[in-house]
Amino acid sequence: MDGIDIAMLKTDGENSITGKAVGTAIYPARLREQLIELVGHPEQAATGDVSDITQAVTDSHCDAVENFLSQHTIDRHTINVIGFHGQTVFHAPERGITRQLFDGTRAAKRLGIDTVCQFRLADVAAGGQGAPLAPLYHQALARASGLDLPIIILNLGGVANVTYIDQAMITAFDTGPASALLDDFVRERIGSSFDKDGLLAQSGQIQHKIVNDFLSSDYFNRSPPKSLDRNAFHAWMNFVAPLSNSDGAATLAAFTIESIIAALRHLPNSPKQWLVGGGGRHNLFFMHGLQHRLGVPVEPVESIGWNGDMLEAECFAWLAVRVLKGLPLSLPTTTGVPYPLTGGEISRASKDHT
């Protein structure tokens, strides 16, 4: 909920990928507050009437696209399709529910560009986890970059997820919390939206007993594919409540590191390299802790020329093209669907838009 990332690609939705331009916009402050409040009420987020906030989210995304096109002097008629992920407010595939707020018909009508949204619904309806959806894009990038396999691409967003790629297979799953718990903790304690550079965590002492108890969760032993809602481990905030600001931050950050280490038990081979995207790659506590625990290179994706802030935006642009072509978005080894599955909802634009 920190902002709206925009990436423009020239791609065939397969192996041809050329980045053209990127940008970022922010949600209006009031809308961001409303989204945070909604996520804090899971049943309302899951099944309640969210039409007004969906309209506001859609309009904010359209504002962002229009400003982006203007800033880069891009004629909207040269854009074939826009992939809008929308704002996730609830994700519980075990209940057959995933909710991303976005109105594709409204966006297509306003922008005059074909749009694709609701990428996760078909996957969940087919019994899959609905996440992560980036693995096939990661695989295409790895091939284009000629990377030495096996590797892992680690995304540190609110939830952490991994894509493991070797010559024979690709597998992916959510490993546990990334920045969600730590962000919520520092917001409550010191009024910041995140722990900048991991400095607060670095100044504290990890409470190892709490971390070990956290790792006893059945989730970490469950075989993938598997995925998580942002707030899946939120109850653990109660266990760090008695701690100081610095010790609480260090302990929550250690949750993230150790849950990522636990993912290794589900992989067929040890990766030669970890490439890290998402905002959490700026957290030095995360990065140094992972490097120490893994003993292999752990580097931001920028080290090989990728844009770590824009990987997800690029991914959904790429996936939108795949939706138009009827190509798979997910596999049995990435989300647990019974067979390679496409998805997404296509909204066609009015051709008389000027």
C-alpha positions in Angstrom: 0.0 0.0 0.0 3.0 2.2 -0.2 2.4 3.2 -3.8 1.5 2.3 -7.3 4.3 1.0 -9.5 4.1 1.4 -13.2 6.3 -0.4 -15.8 6.0 -0.3 -19.6 7.3 -3.3 -21.5 7.6 -4.4 -25.1 7.0 -8.1 -24.9 5.5 -11.1 -26.5 4.5 -12.6 -23.1 7.2 -15.2 -23.5 11.0 -14.7 -23.9 11.1 -11.3 -25.6 11.2 -8.7 -22.8 12.4 -5.1 -23.2 11.8 -2.5 -20.5 10.7 0.9 -21.8 9.9 3.1 -18.9 9.0 3.0 -15.2 7.3 5.2 -12.6 5.7 5.3 -9.2 2.7 7.1 -7.8 1.3 7.3 -4.3 -2.2 6.6 -3.0 -4.0 9.6 -1.6 -3.4 9.7 2.2 -7.1 9.1 3.0 -7.4 6.2 0.7 -4.3 4.6 2.1 -5.7 4.9 5.6 -9.0 3.4 4.5 -7.1 0.4 2.9 -5.1 -0.2 6.1 -8.3 -0.1 8.1 -10.0 -2.5 5.7 -7.2 -5.0 5.9 -7.4 -4.9 9.6 -11.0 -6.2 9.4 -10.6 -9.5 7.6 -14.2 -10.5 7.2 -15.2 -7.1 5.8 -12.2 -7.4 3.5 -13.2 -10.9 2.4 -16.9 -10.6 1.8 -18.1 -7.1 2.6 -19.3 -4.4 0.3 -16.2 -2.6 -0.9 -17.6 -0.9 -4.0 -16.7 2.6 -3.0 -13.1 1.9 -2.1 -12.8 -0.3 -5.2 -13.8 2.7 -7.3 -11.3 4.9 -5.5 -8.5 2.4 -6.0 -9.3 2.1 -9.6 -9.4 5.8 -10.1 -6.0 6.2 -8.3 -4.5 3.6 -10.6 -6.0 5.4 -13.7 -4.6 8.7 -12.4 -1.2 7.1 -12.1 -1.3 5.7 -15.6 -2.4 9.0 -17.2 0.3 10.9 -15.4 2.9 8.4 -16.4 1.9 8.6 -20.1 2.0 12.4 -19.9 5.4 12.5 -18.2 6.9 10.2 -20.7 5.1 11.7 -23.7 3.6 8.3 -24.6 0.6 8.2 -27.0 -2.0 5.9 -25.2 -3.0 4.5 -28.6 0.4 2.8 -28.8 -0.4 0.7 -25.7 -1.9 -2.6 -26.5 -2.9 -3.7 -23.0 -2.5 -2.7 -19.3 -2.2 -5.4 -16.6 -3.7 -4.1 -13.3 -3.1 -6.3 -10.3 -5.3 -4.2 -8.1 -5.0 -3.9 -4.3 -5.0 -7.2 -2.3 -7.1 -6.9 0.8 -7.7 -10.5 1.6 -6.2 -13.8 0.5 -7.4 -17.2 1.9 -7.1 -19.8 -0.9 -8.1 -22.5 1.6 -11.5 -20.8 1.7 -11.5 -20.3 -2.0 -11.2 -16.5 -1.5 -8.7 -14.0 -2.9 -9.7 -10.3 -3.2 -7.9 -7.7 -5.2 -9.8 -4.4 -5.5 -10.0 -3.2 -9.0 -12.7 -2.5 -11.6 -11.3 -3.4 -15.1 -14.4 -2.2 -17.0 -14.2 1.3 -15.3 -10.4 1.5 -16.1 -10.8 0.4 -19.7 -13.6 2.9 -20.4 -11.7 5.8 -18.8 -8.3 5.1 -20.3 -9.4 3.8 -23.7 -7.0 0.9 -23.4 -7.7 -2.8 -23.1 -7.1 -3.9 -19.5 -6.6 -7.2 -17.7 -7.1 -7.6 -14.0 -8.2 -10.3 -11.5 -5.2 -12.5 -12.3 -5.6 -14.8 -9.3 -9.3 -15.7 -9.4 -9.2 -18.6 -11.8 -6.2 -20.2 -10.1 -8.0 -20.1 -6.7 -11.2 -21.4 -8.2 -9.3 -24.3 -9.7 -7.9 -25.2 -6.2 -4.6 -23.4 -6.5 -3.1 -21.0 -4.1 -3.5 -18.0 -6.4 0.1 -17.0 -5.6 2.8 -16.4 -6.3 2.2 -15.5 -10.0 5.7 -14.1 -10.7 7.6 -17.4 -11.2 7.1 -17.8 -14.9 8.2 -14.2 -15.4 11.2 -14.9 -13.2 12.0 -17.9 -15.3 11.8 -15.9 -18.6 14.1 -13.2 -17.1 16.6 -15.9 -15.9 16.8 -17.4 -19.3 17.3 -14.0 -21.0 20.0 -13.2 -18.5 21.8 -16.5 -18.9 22.0 -17.1 -15.2 23.9 -20.0 -13.7 21.3 -22.4 -12.3 20.0 -23.3 -9.8 19.1 -19.9 -8.4 16.4 -18.5 -6.1 14.6 -15.2 -6.7 13.4 -13.9 -3.4 10.7 -11.3 -3.1 10.6 -9.3 0.1 7.3 -7.5 0.1 4.7 -7.7 2.9 5.0 -11.5 2.5 8.2 -13.3 1.4 8.0 -15.6 -1.5 10.6 -17.6 -3.5 11.0 -18.8 -7.0 13.4 -21.7 -7.4 14.7 -22.3 -10.9 16.9 -25.1 -12.2 17.3 -26.8 -15.5 14.6 -29.3 -14.9 11.9 -27.5 -12.9 10.5 -24.3 -11.4 8.8 -24.2 -8.0 7.5 -21.3 -5.9 5.8 -20.6 -2.6 5.3 -18.0 0.1 7.9 -18.6 2.9 6.4 -16.5 5.6 6.3 -12.8 6.6 8.7 -10.4 5.0 8.2 -6.8 6.0 4.5 -6.9 7.1 5.0 -7.6 10.8 8.0 -5.3 11.1 6.2 -2.5 9.3 3.2 -2.8 11.5 5.3 -2.9 14.6 7.4 0.2 13.8 4.2 2.1 12.7 2.6 1.4 16.1 5.7 2.0 18.2 7.4 5.0 16.5 5.0 6.2 13.8 7.2 5.2 10.9 5.9 3.3 7.9 9.0 1.0 7.9 12.3 0.3 9.6 14.6 2.4 7.3 17.7 0.3 6.4 16.8 -2.1 9.2 18.5 0.3 11.6 16.1 -0.2 14.5 16.4 -4.0 14.2 20.1 -3.8 14.0 20.2 -1.9 17.3 18.2 -4.6 19.2 18.7 -8.1 20.6 16.9 -11.1 19.0 14.8 -13.0 21.5 15.6 -16.5 20.2 13.0 -18.4 22.2 10.2 -16.3 20.6 11.8 -17.0 17.2 12.0 -20.7 17.8 8.4 -20.8 19.0 7.4 -19.0 15.8 9.2 -21.6 13.7 7.2 -24.4 15.3 4.2 -23.3 13.2 2.9 -26.1 10.9 3.1 -23.8 7.9 6.9 -24.1 7.7 6.8 -27.9 7.5 3.9 -27.9 5.0 5.1 -28.9 1.5 4.6 -26.3 -1.3 2.8 -24.9 -3.1 1.5 -22.7 -0.3 0.6 -19.1 0.1 -0.2 -16.6 2.9 -2.4 -13.6 3.6 -0.4 -10.6 4.7 -1.9 -10.9 8.2 -1.5 -14.7 8.6 1.1 -14.4 11.4 -0.2 -11.2 12.9 -1.0 -12.8 16.2 2.7 -13.1 16.9 2.7 -9.3 17.5 1.4 -10.2 20.9 4.6 -12.1 21.8 6.8 -9.1 21.0 4.5 -6.6 22.7 6.5 -6.7 26.0 9.8 -6.1 24.2 11.6 -2.8 23.7 11.3 -1.1 20.3 14.7 -2.3 19.2 14.4 -5.9 20.6 10.9 -6.2 19.1 12.1 -5.1 15.7 15.1 -7.4 15.8 12.9 -10.4 16.8 10.4 -9.8 14.1 13.1 -9.3 11.5 14.6 -12.6 12.6 11.2 -14.3 12.0 11.6 -13.3 8.4 15.1 -14.5 8.1 14.5 -17.9 9.7 11.3 -18.6 7.9 13.2 -18.0 4.6 15.9 -20.4 5.8 13.2 -23.0 6.5 12.2 -22.9 2.8 15.4 -24.7 1.9 14.0 -28.0 3.2 11.5 -27.9 0.4 14.0 -27.5 -2.5 15.6 -30.3 -4.5 19.0 -28.6 -4.7 20.9 -25.9 -2.9 20.8 -22.6 -4.9 24.1 -21.1 -6.1 22.8 -17.6 -5.7 19.9 -15.6 -4.1 18.6 -12.6 -6.0 16.4 -10.3 -3.9 13.6 -8.0 -5.0 10.9 -6.0 -3.2 11.3 -3.2 -0.7 12.8 -5.5 1.9 16.1 -5.7 0.0 16.9 -2.3 1.4 16.7 -3.6 4.9 20.3 -4.4 5.9 19.3 -6.5 8.8 17.5 -8.9 6.4 20.3 -8.9 3.8 23.2 -9.4 6.2 21.3 -12.0 8.1 20.4 -14.0 5.0 24.0 -13.8 3.7 25.3 -15.0 7.1 22.8 -17.9 7.3 22.9 -19.1 3.7 26.6 -18.9 3.0 26.1 -18.1 -0.7 25.8 -14.8 -2.5 22.6 -12.9 -1.5 22.3 -9.8 -3.7 19.7 -7.3 -4.8 18.4 -8.0 -8.3 20.1 -4.8 -9.4 23.4 -6.7 -9.3 22.4 -8.4 -12.6 20.6 -5.4 -14.1 17.0 -6.0 -13.0 14.9 -3.3 -11.4 13.9 -4.6 -7.9 11.3 -1.9 -7.4 9.5 -2.7 -10.6 9.7 -6.5 -10.9 6.0 -7.0 -9.9 4.7 -4.2 -12.1 6.7 -5.6 -15.0 5.4 -9.1 -14.2 1.8 -8.1 -14.5 2.4 -6.3 -17.8 4.0 -9.5 -19.1 1.2 -11.6 -17.6 -1.5 -9.4 -19.3 0.0 -10.3 -22.7 -0.1 -14.0 -21.7 -3.8 -13.6 -20.8 -4.6 -12.2 -24.2 -2.7 -15.1 -25.8 -4.3 -17.7 -23.6 -0.9 -18.8 -22.1 -0.5 -20.2 -18.6 0.0 -17.9 -15.7 0.6 -20.7 -13.2 1.7 -24.3 -12.9 1.1 -27.2 -10.5 4.6 -26.5 -9.1 4.0 -22.8 -8.6 0.5 -22.5 -7.2 -0.8 -26.1 -6.9 -3.3 -25.9 -9.8 -4.0 -29.4 -11.3 -2.6 -28.3 -14.7 -1.0 -25.2 -16.4 -3.7 -22.6 -16.1 -4.4 -19.2 -17.7 -6.7 -16.6 -16.1 -7.4 -12.9 -15.8 -10.4 -10.9 -16.7 -10.2 -8.9 -20.0 -12.0 -5.6 -20.3 -12.0 -4.2 -23.8 -11.8 -0.4 -24.4 -14.1 1.7 -26.4 -12.5 2.3 -29.7 -13.9 5.8 -30.0 -11.9 7.1 -27.0 -10.0 10.3 -27.7 
